């Protein structure tokens, strides 16, 4: 599965959004720019290393302050363009979708894509996907449910531009 352009990975907490994004970008890009609203860099690197993803110098990591979004995203775009990674990951976009921030986020995504050709991965909680799904070229839903007999996990490919015409369950 080739995921180029903007990819949205969404689902409930614990579904594996961060792990899915890390797995994909680790195996498909030489340089990754990762923005996290949840983890500090040491925790992220430790968690990923436990899964066998040792990014080393291939990773530029930002801990995202949840402050005034406009200056933050302007600085982010400039840094991404300067660093020239193959992919920008924003984990999780949910944290940035406060009042009116959707326009800023769309602007950032399009500026990064159009100005530099860098792919973008966005992770999000299920409840905010309708705000960002239409801007995405690829949409992946991760389902996670605890049942009496164990844990149920499913990946549903909702959209791949130029790809499958109907949802595909894996």
C-alpha positions as CSV (number, residue, x, y, z in Angstrom):
1,X,0.0,0.0,0.0
2,X,1.6,3.3,-1.1
3,X,0.3,6.2,1.0
4,X,1.4,9.5,-0.6
5,X,0.1,13.1,-0.1
6,X,-1.9,13.5,3.1
7,X,-2.8,10.4,5.1
8,X,-5.3,10.5,8.0
9,X,-5.1,7.6,10.5
10,X,-8.0,7.7,13.0
11,X,-9.6,5.6,15.7
12,X,-10.3,5.4,19.4
13,X,-7.6,5.7,22.0
14,X,-5.4,2.6,22.1
15,X,-6.2,1.5,18.5
16,X,-2.6,1.9,17.4
17,X,-2.7,5.1,15.4
18,X,0.8,6.2,16.6
19,X,2.2,2.7,16.1
20,X,0.7,2.4,12.6
21,X,2.1,5.8,11.6
22,X,5.5,5.0,13.1
23,X,5.6,1.6,11.3
24,X,4.7,3.0,8.0
25,X,7.1,6.0,8.0
26,X,9.9,4.0,9.5
27,X,9.8,1.6,6.6
28,X,9.1,4.1,3.8
29,X,11.1,7.3,4.5
30,X,14.7,8.2,5.1
31,X,13.9,11.3,7.2
32,X,10.9,11.8,9.4
33,X,9.7,15.1,11.1
34,X,7.4,14.0,14.0
35,X,5.2,16.5,16.0
36,X,3.7,15.1,19.1
37,X,1.0,16.6,21.4
38,X,1.3,13.6,23.8
39,X,4.8,12.3,24.4
40,X,8.2,13.7,25.0
41,X,11.0,12.6,22.7
42,X,12.7,10.2,25.1
43,X,9.4,8.3,25.8
44,X,8.6,8.2,22.1
45,X,12.0,6.9,21.1
46,X,11.8,4.3,24.0
47,X,8.4,3.1,22.9
48,X,9.4,2.9,19.3
49,X,12.7,1.2,20.1
50,X,10.8,-1.5,22.0
51,X,8.9,-2.2,18.7
52,X,12.1,-2.4,16.7
53,X,11.9,1.1,15.2
54,X,15.2,2.8,16.0
55,X,14.9,6.1,14.1
56,X,18.3,7.4,15.2
57,X,19.3,10.5,13.3
58,X,16.5,10.0,10.7
59,X,14.0,11.6,13.2
60,X,13.4,15.2,13.9
61,X,11.1,15.3,16.9
62,X,9.0,18.2,18.2
63,X,7.0,18.2,21.4
64,X,4.1,20.4,20.5
65,X,3.1,23.2,22.9
66,X,-0.6,23.7,22.9
67,X,-0.3,27.4,22.8
68,X,-1.3,30.0,20.1
69,X,-1.6,27.8,17.0
70,X,-0.9,30.3,14.3
71,X,2.7,31.2,15.2
72,X,3.4,27.6,16.2
73,X,2.3,26.3,12.8
74,X,4.1,29.0,10.9
75,X,7.3,28.0,12.7
76,X,6.6,24.4,12.0
77,X,6.1,24.9,8.3
78,X,9.4,26.9,8.1
79,X,11.2,24.2,10.1
80,X,9.8,21.4,8.0
81,X,10.8,23.1,4.7
82,X,14.3,23.7,6.1
83,X,14.8,20.1,7.4
84,X,13.4,18.6,4.1
85,X,12.1,15.3,5.5
86,X,10.3,12.8,3.4
87,X,7.3,13.0,5.7
88,X,5.7,15.2,8.4
89,X,3.7,13.3,11.1
90,X,1.3,15.3,13.4
91,X,0.3,13.0,16.3
92,X,-2.4,13.9,17.2
93,X,-4.2,16.5,15.1
94,X,-7.1,16.2,17.5
95,X,-5.3,18.3,20.0
96,X,-5.0,21.2,17.5
97,X,-8.6,21.3,16.3
98,X,-9.8,23.8,18.9
99,X,-12.0,26.7,17.9
100,X,-11.2,27.9,14.4
101,X,-7.9,26.0,14.1
102,X,-9.1,23.9,11.2
103,X,-8.3,26.6,8.7
104,X,-4.8,26.9,10.0
105,X,-4.3,23.2,9.9
106,X,-5.5,23.0,6.3
107,X,-3.2,25.9,5.4
108,X,-0.3,24.1,7.0
109,X,-0.9,20.8,5.2
110,X,-1.3,22.5,1.8
111,X,1.7,24.7,2.3
112,X,3.9,21.7,3.3
113,X,2.6,19.6,0.4
114,X,2.5,22.2,-2.3
115,X,5.7,24.1,-1.4
116,X,7.8,21.1,-0.7
117,X,6.2,17.8,-1.9
118,X,6.5,16.4,1.6
119,X,4.0,13.7,2.6
120,X,1.9,14.3,5.7
121,X,0.5,11.8,8.2
122,X,-2.2,13.0,10.6
123,X,-3.5,10.9,13.5
124,X,-6.8,11.7,15.0
125,X,-9.5,10.5,17.4
126,X,-12.6,9.3,15.6
127,X,-14.8,12.1,16.6
128,X,-12.9,14.8,14.7
129,X,-12.3,12.9,11.4
130,X,-15.1,14.7,9.5
131,X,-13.2,17.9,10.0
132,X,-10.1,16.7,8.3
133,X,-11.0,13.6,6.2
134,X,-11.9,15.6,3.1
135,X,-8.4,17.1,2.9
136,X,-6.8,13.7,3.1
137,X,-5.7,11.7,0.0
138,X,-5.8,8.5,2.1
139,X,-8.0,7.6,5.1
140,X,-7.2,4.7,7.4
141,X,-9.6,3.8,10.2
142,X,-8.2,1.6,13.1
143,X,-10.9,-0.2,15.1
144,X,-10.2,-1.4,18.6
145,X,-12.7,-3.1,20.9
146,X,-12.3,-5.2,24.0
147,X,-14.7,-8.1,24.0
148,X,-15.3,-11.0,26.5
149,X,-13.1,-13.3,24.4
150,X,-10.2,-10.8,23.8
151,X,-9.3,-7.8,21.9
152,X,-10.7,-7.1,18.4
153,X,-8.6,-5.0,16.0
154,X,-9.3,-4.1,12.5
155,X,-7.9,-1.7,9.9
156,X,-10.3,-0.3,7.3
157,X,-9.0,1.5,4.3
158,X,-11.6,4.2,3.7
159,X,-10.0,6.1,0.9
160,X,-6.8,5.9,-1.2
161,X,-6.6,8.4,-4.0
162,X,-6.0,6.5,-7.2
163,X,-6.5,3.3,-5.3
164,X,-9.3,1.1,-4.1
165,X,-12.8,2.3,-4.9
166,X,-14.5,0.6,-1.9
167,X,-13.5,0.2,1.8
168,X,-11.1,-2.7,2.3
169,X,-10.8,-4.5,5.7
170,X,-7.5,-5.9,6.7
